[in-house]
């Protein structure tokens, strides 16, 4: 399931296979329609983030809500308010070179985990833009990671 916009597996008794099937459908729709999604996902800026597995070394693609800010792109490890950070976050911490698909564009980027005032500023804006993120924050005791994706030259 899209990490940041759908109910988490922590809320619903759904299997990893169900999550993977849901994500695969979103990924297929995204790629077939130049980055456009239907339904509720069509109202949220979405991208595809491809990371390299921290343990497996395999490539994993995850649909995520994102926040554009000029040339900057931010993603959020909300895991819908779950108690742990999502797998994609652990992967990019271990291997910060990622591939991003935004609309019809695909490019490599370097992931930078934000901290302090910069992290707080970006996350506050995300909560205003997409109120679900305030709900996710209220559901967890962890600090939700904010990651800037810097396009590689």
N, C-alpha and C positions, 0 to 999 in steps of 0.2 A: 504494500500500500504506500502511496506517496507519504513519505515520512512526516511531512508537516501539515497536511491538510485533511487527512482522514483519521478516523478513530484508530487508536493504537491497539495492538494485540494485548496490551495490558488491560484494556477495558472490555474486550470481547474475546470469547474463547475461539479464536481462529488459528488455524495452523500456519506454519511457515510456508507450506505449499500454497495456501490460499493467498497469502501476502505476495509471494512470488508471482502467482498467476495474475493478480490484480496489477502489480507493477509492470509485468510483461505487456498487459493490455494497454496500459498508459504509455509505455515506451513505444509500442507499435503505432498507436494513434498519433503520438507526438511526431514520430519520424514520417509517417504517411501524410501528415498534414502540415509540414513545414513549421512544426513547433506549436501548433494550435491544438487545444484540447476542448472537448465538449463538456456539457454539464457544469457542475460547480467548479471544476478545475479550469474551465475556460475563463473564469473571472479572476483567477489568481496567476501572477507571473510564475511560470514554471520553466525549469530547465532540466536537462539530464546531466548528472554528474557521474563520471566514470572514474573509479578509484582502483588502485592495485591492492589486493588483499594483503594485510599485514603479515599473515601467517602463510596463506596459500600462494601468494604471488599472482593469483588469477585476477582478471579484470572484472569489476562489478559495476553495473549501471543502475542508478537510483533516480527516480523522478523526485524533484524537490521544488518547493516554493522558494522564490528568491526575491531579493530586494535590489533593484537597480538604483544606482546613485551616480549619475554622470557616467564615467568610464568604469566605475567600481561595481562589482557584483558581490552580494553577500548571501550566504546560506546559513541556516540555523539548525543546530542539532537538537531539536525539541523532542523528537521521538514521541510526539503527541503528549508530552508530559510524563513519559515513562521514567522509571527510576534510574535507568542507565542511558549512557550516550549511545546513539545508533552505530551500527557496524561501520557505515561509511565514514564516520568521524574518526574512529580508531584507525581505519585504513589510511586516511589522508594525513593523520599525524605521523604515522610510520613512513608514508610515501607521499610527500606533499605535491608531487607533480600529478596533475589530474587532467582529464579531458572534459570539456564543457560543450554541451549542445544548447544553444539559445536560439529559438526560432529556427531559421534554416542554416545558421552558422555553427561550425564546429571548430574548436581551437583548444590548444593546450594552455594550462594555467598552473600557477603555483598557489597552493593554499596557505594562507596566513591566519592563524588563530588569533583573534583579537582579545585584548584584556583591558581592564580598567575602564577609564572614562570613554575611550573609543568604543569598546564593546557595549557599554551601557547606552551610549547615544544611539548606536545603530539598532540595538534591540528595542529601545523605547519607540523609535520610529516604526519598527516592524509591528509592534503591538498596536499602534494607532492605525496603521494601514490594514492589518489583518488581525482583528480582535481575538481570534482563536489563540494567538500566541500568548496573550495575557492569561487565558485559561490554562494553557500548557504550563506556563510558569507557576501558576497557583497550584497545580497538581503535583509538582515535584519539589524535592528539597535541594536538588543539584542546581548549579548555575548552568543555564542552557548555553552551549558554545555558539559563538558567532564567528564565522569564517569568511574572510575576504578572498576572492578568487582573482588573482592578478594574471592578466593575459601575458603569456610568454612572447618574447619578441621573435 
